[in-house]
Amino acid sequence: MTEWYYNRRTGDVEEGPQSLGSDRDGPFSSREEAARAPEIIAERARKWAEEDARNGR
């Protein structure tokens, strides 16, 4: 199964790990999901912050 990555430095979607680990997010299951990485990551961060606030952290 192919894994897809989002390169934060270039904004490119990569098939397989091509760039430095510090520059990429993933893996994602599809090219489309990797292309939405910034949105997905921001959404997850919001959820974690809300959970932390509810738990008094």
VEXDRENKE-686620 format. One record per atom (N, C-alpha, C, O): residue number from 1; atom name; x, y, z. Coordinates in steps of 0.001 Angstrom, whole numbers, plus 524288, in hexadecimal, padded with zeros to 5 digits. Each point is the difference from the previous one (the first is absolute). Layout:
REM residues N
R  NUM  CA  X  Y  Z
...
REM end
This chain:
REM residues 57
R  1  N  80346  7FB5E  80000
R  1  CA  7FCBA  804A2  80000
R  1  C  80376  804E5  80000
R  1  O  803BA  8005B  80305
R  2  N  7FB12  8033F  7F9BB
R  2  CA  802FE  804DB  7FF92
R  2  C  7FEBE  8039A  8048B
R  2  O  7FB7B  8009B  80187
R  3  N  80893  801C2  80094
R  3  CA  7FF50  803F4  80413
R  3  C  80137  8054B  7FDA1
R  3  O  80382  80086  7FCC0
R  4  N  7F98B  80366  804EC
R  4  CA  8008F  8054E  7FE00
R  4  C  8019B  8039B  80472
R  4  O  7FE6F  7FF3E  8047B
R  5  N  804B1  804AB  7FA3B
R  5  CA  80200  803B8  803D5
R  5  C  7FF2F  80593  7FE0B
R  5  O  7FFBB  800FC  7FB4D
R  6  N  7FFE5  80293  80861
R  6  CA  7FFA9  80593  7FEC3
R  6  C  80517  80288  801B6
R  6  O  80185  7FF9B  8048C
R  7  N  8011E  802FE  7F7D4
R  7  CA  804E0  802AD  8012B
R  7  C  7FEAE  80596  801A5
R  7  O  7FE4D  8032C  7FCCF
R  8  N  80281  7FE00  80840
R  8  CA  7FEB3  80530  80210
R  8  C  8037A  80441  7FDB8
R  8  O  7FE49  80476  7FF75
R  9  N  8067D  7FA46  7FF38
R  9  CA  8039C  803F7  7FDFF
R  9  C  7FE80  801B8  7FA75
R  9  O  8002A  804A4  7FEBE
R  10  N  7FE61  7F792  7FDFA
R  10  CA  7FECF  80141  7FA8A
R  10  C  7FA2F  8004B  7FECF
R  10  O  7FE6F  8025E  7FC1E
R  11  N  7FE4B  7FB32  80741
R  11  CA  7FA6A  7FFC5  7FEF5
R  11  C  7FE87  7FBBB  7FC2C
R  11  O  7FB8A  7FFC1  7FE38
R  12  N  80836  7FCDA  8007D
R  12  CA  7FF0B  7FBCA  7FC3F
R  12  C  7FE06  7FB15  802B2
R  12  O  80129  7FF06  80490
R  13  N  7FBD4  7FDE7  7F886
R  13  CA  7FE6B  7FAD3  801B0
R  13  C  803E6  7FC32  7FD9C
R  13  O  8013E  80053  7FB5E
R  14  N  800AE  7FC0C  807DE
R  14  CA  803FF  7FC56  7FE3B
R  14  C  7FE08  7FA68  8007D
R  14  O  7FD7B  7FE99  803D9
R  15  N  803AE  7FE44  7F83E
R  15  CA  7FEC3  7FA76  8002E
R  15  C  80492  7FD3C  80296
R  15  O  80442  7FFA9  7FDCB
R  16  N  7FACE  7FE5F  806EA
R  16  CA  8043F  7FDA7  802FF
R  16  C  80345  8043E  8028C
R  16  O  7FFA7  80490  7FE85
R  17  N  8038C  7F9F4  80555
R  17  CA  80334  803D9  802C3
R  17  C  804A8  801BD  7FCA8
R  17  O  803D3  7FD24  7FF71
R  18  N  7FBCF  80790  7FE5D
R  18  CA  8041E  801F5  7FC96
R  18  C  80342  80449  8028B
R  18  O  8049B  8009E  7FEC4
R  19  N  7F90A  8024C  804BC
R  19  CA  802BC  8046B  8025B
R  19  C  8018D  7FEB1  8059D
R  19  O  7FEA6  7FBD8  80203
R  20  N  80425  807A9  80074
R  20  CA  80193  7FF50  8056D
R  20  C  7FB35  7FF58  8037C
R  20  O  7FBFC  80281  7FF21
R  21  N  80470  7FA2E  804C0
R  21  CA  7FBAC  7FF1D  8039B
R  21  C  7FE3E  804F4  802B2
R  21  O  7FB63  80096  80138
R  22  N  80836  802FD  7FFBA
R  22  CA  7FE9C  804E3  802A5
R  22  C  7FCE4  803AF  7FC83
R  22  O  7FDB3  803C4  801E7
R  23  N  80235  7FB2F  7F901
R  23  CA  7FD2C  80356  7FC4E
R  23  C  7FABA  7FDCC  7FE63
R  23  O  7FD05  802A1  7FD4B
R  24  N  801C7  7F894  80455
R  24  CA  7FB46  7FD8D  7FDE7
R  24  C  7FC50  7FE26  80447
R  24  O  8019B  7FEE0  80464
R  25  N  7F961  800D8  7FA30
R  25  CA  7FBE5  7FDD9  8034C
R  25  C  7FDD6  7FB31  7FD4B
R  25  O  7FFA4  7FFD5  7FB35
R  26  N  7FEF3  7FC54  807D1
R  26  CA  7FDC3  7FB46  7FDCD
R  26  C  8021B  7FB4A  802D8
R  26  O  802E6  8007F  803CE
R  27  N  7FBAF  7FB0E  7FA65
R  27  CA  7FDAC  7FEF8  7FAE7
R  27  C  7FA0D  8009E  80001
R  27  O  7FD6D  7FFAC  8040C
R  28  N  80089  80138  7F74F
R  28  CA  7FA6B  80042  7FF0B
R  28  C  7FEA3  7FBAB  7FC2C
R  28  O  80360  7FE16  7FD28
R  29  N  7F7B6  80061  802C7
R  29  CA  7FE64  7FB94  7FCC1
R  29  C  7FEE4  80170  7FA54
R  29  O  7FFA9  7FC8E  7FCAA
R  30  N  7FFC7  8087A  80235
R  30  CA  7FEF4  80195  7FA9B
R  30  C  802A6  80535  7FECC
R  30  O  8016B  802F8  80382
R  31  N  7FF2F  7FE04  7F789
R  31  CA  80241  804F6  7FE3E
R  31  C  7FC92  80491  801C8
R  31  O  801F9  80410  801A8
R  32  N  7F8ED  7FB37  7FDFB
R  32  CA  7FC57  8041F  80176
R  32  C  80060  80148  805D3
R  32  O  7FFE4  8048D  8018C
R  33  N  8008C  7F75D  801A3
R  33  CA  8007B  800D8  80598
R  33  C  8051B  802D7  8013F
R  33  O  80007  8038D  8033E
R  34  N  8043E  7FAF8  7FA44
R  34  CA  80506  8029C  800D9
R  34  C  7FFB7  805B6  7FE5E
R  34  O  80252  8035C  8028A
R  35  N  7FAE0  7FDC5  7F946
R  35  CA  7FF7F  80566  7FE2E
R  35  C  7FD16  80359  803FC
R  35  O  800C3  804BF  80038
R  36  N  7FBE8  7F8CA  802EE
R  36  CA  7FD07  802C4  80406
R  36  C  802CD  80000  80545
R  36  O  7FDB2  8018A  803EE
R  37  N  80730  7FCC7  7FC39
R  37  CA  802DF  7FF68  804E9
R  37  C  7FFD1  804D8  8037B
R  37  O  7FEE9  7FF74  804A7
R  38  N  80217  8053D  7F95A
R  38  CA  7FFD3  80488  8038C
R  38  C  7FAB3  800A4  802A8
R  38  O  7FFB9  80154  8049D
R  39  N  7FC1B  7FDBA  7F87A
R  39  CA  7FAB7  80069  8022A
R  39  C  7FF08  7FBB1  80408
R  39  O  7FDE1  80103  80432
R  40  N  803AD  7FA37  7FA86
R  40  CA  7FF3D  7FB93  8038B
R  40  C  80307  800D7  8050E
R  40  O  7FDF3  7FF02  8043C
R  41  N  806DB  802CC  7FB60
R  41  CA  8034B  800D4  80498
R  41  C  7FDD3  80460  8036A
R  41  O  7FFFC  7FF88  804C9
R  42  N  7FE36  804A7  7F8DB
R  42  CA  7FDB0  80451  802FC
R  42  C  7FB0F  7FE28  802CD
R  42  O  7FF09  8017E  80478
R  43  N  7FDE1  7FB50  7F8F0
R  43  CA  7FB36  7FDEE  8025A
R  43  C  8014A  7FC8A  804B6
R  43  O  7FD76  80064  80411
R  44  N  80671  7FC42  7FB64
R  44  CA  8019D  7FCA7  8045D
R  44  C  80209  80340  8048A
R  44  O  7FED2  7FEDA  80484
R  45  N  80433  8052B  7FA56
R  45  CA  8022B  8035C  80421
R  45  C  7FB9E  802C2  802F4
R  45  O  8003F  8007B  804C8
R  46  N  7FBBB  80158  7F86C
R  46  CA  7FB84  8027D  80295
R  46  C  7FD4A  7FC2A  803AB
R  46  O  7FEA1  80160  80466
R  47  N  8009C  7F9D0  7F9C6
R  47  CA  7FD67  7FC0B  8033F
R  47  C  80339  7FED9  804E1
R  47  O  7FDD7  7FF96  80446
R  48  N  80755  7FFE5  7FB20
R  48  CA  80357  7FEED  80487
R  48  C  7FFD8  80489  803DB
R  48  O  7FFDC  7FF29  804BB
R  49  N  80029  805A0  7F948
R  49  CA  7FFD3  8049B  80373
R  49  C  7FAD0  80025  802F1
R  49  O  7FFE3  8014B  804A2
R  50  N  7FBD7  7FD64  7F8BC
R  50  CA  7FAE8  7FFDB  8029A
R  50  C  7FFDE  7FBCF  80435
R  50  O  7FDE5  800E4  8043C
R  51  N  80457  7FA86  7FAA5
R  51  CA  80037  7FBCD  803DE
R  51  C  8034C  801A6  804B0
R  51  O  7FE83  7FF02  80476
R  52  N  805EE  8037D  7FA94
R  52  CA  8034F  801DA  80433
R  52  C  7FD17  803FB  8036C
R  52  O  80064  7FFDB  804CB
R  53  N  7FCBC  803A4  7F8BC
R  53  CA  7FD1A  80401  802E3
R  53  C  7FBC2  7FD73  80363
R  53  O  7FF1F  80198  80473
R  54  N  7FE49  7FA75  7F964
R  54  CA  7FBF8  7FD40  80303
R  54  C  80258  7FCFF  80490
R  54  O  7FD80  7FF5F  80410
R  55  N  8073E  7FECD  7FB46
R  55  CA  8029B  7FCF2  8041F
R  55  C  8034B  80360  803A1
R  55  O  802CE  7FDF3  80353
R  56  N  7FCE4  8072B  7FC14
R  56  CA  802C0  8039F  8037B
R  56  C  805D6  8000D  7FF4E
R  56  O  802E0  800FA  803BA
R  57  N  7FEE9  7FE02  7F7A6
R  57  CA  805AC  8000B  7FEFD
R  57  C  801AC  80507  7FD97
R  57  O  8049F  800B9  7FEE3
REM end
